[in-house]
Amino acid sequence: MTREEITAACTAQPTPYGREVIVAARQTGRRVAIVSNNPTESVHAYLTARRLTSYVHPLVGRPEAAPERMKPGPVLARCGAASPARPSTAPGR
């Protein structure tokens, strides 16, 4: 399944202005993290195809061979140690 998700990531249509937002965030000193219930490998493939890997850290994705963590599986807990931000402090909460 991961192989198919990597293929899909490489051919996926990018979100309009998504790249520009990521680049602008980094250029203004903000950290950009990605937390996904897709495999880390497929997210990395997406970022590589769009020359964005150097703009994103950390990248937290679904571990290999863990389909039970697909939507709506909980992946947010895995990124807790990687960032001082907490969901309760996110804008709009």
C-alpha positions, 0 to 999 in steps of 0.5 A: 500500500505504501508504494501506491501512496508514494506513486499517488503523492508524486502525481497529486495536484498540489494545493493552490499556493501551498508551496508559497505558504511553506516557503514564506513561512520559512523565510520569515523564521517560522518552523513548518512541520507536517503531521500526516496519517499517510506514510512518511515516505509518501509525504517525503516523496511529495515534498521532494517532487516539489523541492520542499524537503529543506523547508519542512522539519519535523515530518511525522507520518504513519509508520510502515505496515500500520493501516490501522492508523489511516484516517481517522487514526491518531497521529498527532500524539507522535509529534508532541515531542517534536514541537513545543506547540500544543493543539490547545494553543493553536490559532482559532482554538 
